[in-house]
Amino acid sequence: MSQIATDREIDRSKMAVSDEIAIQINKMNKWYGAFHVLRDIDMTVQRGERIVIAGPSGSGKSTLIRCINRLEEHQKGDIIVDGIELTSDLKNIDKIRREVGMCFQHFNLFPHLTILENCTLAPMWVRKTPKKEAEEIAMHFLEKVKIPEQADKYPGQLSGGQQQRVAIARSLCMKPRIMLFDEPTSALDPEMIKEVLDTMVELAEEGMTMLCVTHEMGFAKQVANRVIFMDAGQIVEQNEPEEFFNNPKSERTKLFLSQILGH
Amino acid sequence: MSDTHAQTVAYVRDTMLPEQAPPTTAAGPVRWMRDNLFSSVLNTVLTLLSVYFLWVVLSLVLPWVWYGSWTASSLKECREVVADLGLAHGAACWSVIAERYLQLIYGFYPAELYWRANVTFVLMLVALAPVLYPNLPRKMLWFSVLYPFLAFWLLWGGTLWTPIVAVAGFVLAYVAFEVLYRVAGSLVGVIAAILVPVIWWLLLAAPVANGLASVIPLAIEPVESAKFGGFMLSIIIGVTGIALSLPIGILLALGRQSDLMIVKAICVGFIEFIRGVPLITLLFVASTLLNYFLPPGTTFDIILRVIIMVTLFASAYMAEVVRGGLAALPTGQYEAADALGLDYWKATRLITMPQALKISIPGIVSTFIGLFKDTTLVSIIGLLDPIGLTANIRADANWNGIVWELYGFIALMFFIFCFGMSRYSMYLERKLKTGH
């Protein structure tokens, strides 16, 4: 596991957490066929919270965050995002997806569109933003992720780290209230991980509600205000990062941490 | 460059090497020939053999083509003219083409109305241009949309009110959808958009068109379908089939991937049935059987029937080609579109379908080419496409026994169309390439 910590100075005072609830998950269960992937997940996310979800592969952490914007369907329990309950009602799903941005391990940029078009597409077609305004928004966020000069290129012409930053900008263009990250740095070369993490740290500093599945423990220590450890489809342990890393309670967590931090 | 410290084992580069142009010996025709034609003894032998083979073939074919007679009035006369040339293998009798080319192009379309077919053809190129070359102004697409109706009127003649009334059906569908969509939701809107024009076309269109025609005729001389033939017929069937089979194929491909059980079952059933049946049987159904299923006394144009069958046949293949493209897309593309909040139709139209179509360009164009060549099968049910006309021409006592020149000419014409399509698809693939 790479452990490149970002070297930015973090002003934690800015990263306030409000009392308002962003995501509420009650007794949520999911099966793939007969395989019980997620078991009785209970979780509350406050607005402004930054949560890192860690765990061994196959523990259900990606599936969990993919349930939050209904890329995966849960079979039991409730998920309430931004006050809207996720059911099979398509209107609600669309409403939630508009407010929840997501970044994927493999970026999933649209290769047939330029960087700028990637960023303006959803605002124009989902939010009905006029083209000119959408382009201004897109350029604003591309500047934020520090690649405005690539706007007219195609995704295939960019490096992995640049593509992931574009993917973040593309999500931000929808002005989401919650951001989900599904292993955003796992497909990147070590040199590029830092540029993506820096972008994410910056986002955290602005008070974005973030759920991040990652193996970057440096990132977790630096910006998370809660680390959730999952194994075998359950939440095994959750705590503030300091406590979580220095004082793990469960044997499973200790084993996991010794394996990823031990070398 | 003395940028290394040769005396020590440890190595530090203190100047980075600049980029350099490749050596000049890497280019030029001599170099090319050495690399591609004479790179080894075996390749040299193969090159020489190929050159010899080409020489033999061309030395036989080219004089045959070049010294052919264009003026003789019958095969017998032609053979005599050619024999006088004293060539070892004779020469071609192109005079059959010179005499019958108008028929091969227009069939039995009245000669004084050839201009209508010509205008239709030129307008077809105008209508195709904005579809093929996206750089042209998008407003030209309006003409492309109206072109089929105009072409129908120009070719078949009759009153202009028939195509106008047909277009009116689409306008009514749009109005019905817009009005009811706002009042009663999208489902009612879609149903109305289907029902209203169908009722219009079946019940009201004909009387309205006749009524208007009796006031202001706006008519040109009608030409019946039996007079259509030659390459004109091939192009009518081929181009209509191509234009319709792509959208139908796309819908079938989407239907086959749909989560809706009934839609999926219908699409799979349709595709598998059509693909499991030879085109020729469908054409026979179109020419004979279909009449048994229609109310007595209805006349249903034979060319229209054939176009429908050819289109259905090609769209089943098209659906599978497009499905291949959709299946080749990484699931991440679907997920990213979903995660951004795009609904199914927007995601399909903006994200997945453009990419799937791009992947399937070679397959799509192959299907188009196949369809265009399959139009020659209509000769079997008695339509006078170029192949159908050959029987006619060869039955003429003057040209009895001619084979190579006639079929060679038809093959050449088909080759030009198909090769054009193939080149266009390669241009499109290059143009749409966005990776490295």
HADDOCK unambig.tbl for C-alpha pairs under 7 A between the chains (distance, minus, plus):
assign (segid A and resid 69 and name CA) (segid B and resid 339 and name CA) 6.85 0.50 0.50
assign (segid A and resid 71 and name CA) (segid B and resid 335 and name CA) 6.76 0.50 0.50
assign (segid A and resid 94 and name CA) (segid B and resid 341 and name CA) 5.40 0.50 0.50
assign (segid A and resid 97 and name CA) (segid B and resid 339 and name CA) 5.72 0.50 0.50
assign (segid A and resid 97 and name CA) (segid B and resid 340 and name CA) 6.20 0.50 0.50
assign (segid A and resid 97 and name CA) (segid B and resid 341 and name CA) 4.85 0.50 0.50
assign (segid A and resid 98 and name CA) (segid B and resid 340 and name CA) 6.36 0.50 0.50
assign (segid A and resid 98 and name CA) (segid B and resid 341 and name CA) 5.13 0.50 0.50
assign (segid A and resid 101 and name CA) (segid B and resid 339 and name CA) 6.80 0.50 0.50
assign (segid A and resid 101 and name CA) (segid B and resid 340 and name CA) 6.79 0.50 0.50
assign (segid A and resid 102 and name CA) (segid B and resid 339 and name CA) 6.34 0.50 0.50
assign (segid A and resid 108 and name CA) (segid B and resid 332 and name CA) 5.42 0.50 0.50
assign (segid A and resid 108 and name CA) (segid B and resid 333 and name CA) 5.74 0.50 0.50
assign (segid A and resid 108 and name CA) (segid B and resid 336 and name CA) 6.05 0.50 0.50
assign (segid A and resid 110 and name CA) (segid B and resid 333 and name CA) 6.86 0.50 0.50
assign (segid A and resid 110 and name CA) (segid B and resid 351 and name CA) 6.95 0.50 0.50
assign (segid A and resid 111 and name CA) (segid B and resid 434 and name CA) 6.99 0.50 0.50
assign (segid A and resid 112 and name CA) (segid B and resid 355 and name CA) 6.71 0.50 0.50
assign (segid A and resid 112 and name CA) (segid B and resid 434 and name CA) 6.36 0.50 0.50
assign (segid A and resid 122 and name CA) (segid B and resid 340 and name CA) 6.17 0.50 0.50
assign (segid A and resid 122 and name CA) (segid B and resid 342 and name CA) 6.92 0.50 0.50
assign (segid A and resid 126 and name CA) (segid B and resid 341 and name CA) 6.63 0.50 0.50
assign (segid A and resid 126 and name CA) (segid B and resid 342 and name CA) 6.17 0.50 0.50
assign (segid A and resid 154 and name CA) (segid B and resid 434 and name CA) 6.13 0.50 0.50
assign (segid A and resid 154 and name CA) (segid B and resid 435 and name CA) 6.97 0.50 0.50
assign (segid A and resid 156 and name CA) (segid B and resid 434 and name CA) 6.70 0.50 0.50
assign (segid A and resid 156 and name CA) (segid B and resid 435 and name CA) 4.39 0.50 0.50
assign (segid A and resid 156 and name CA) (segid B and resid 436 and name CA) 6.22 0.50 0.50
assign (segid A and resid 157 and name CA) (segid B and resid 435 and name CA) 6.14 0.50 0.50
assign (segid A and resid 157 and name CA) (segid B and resid 436 and name CA) 6.05 0.50 0.50
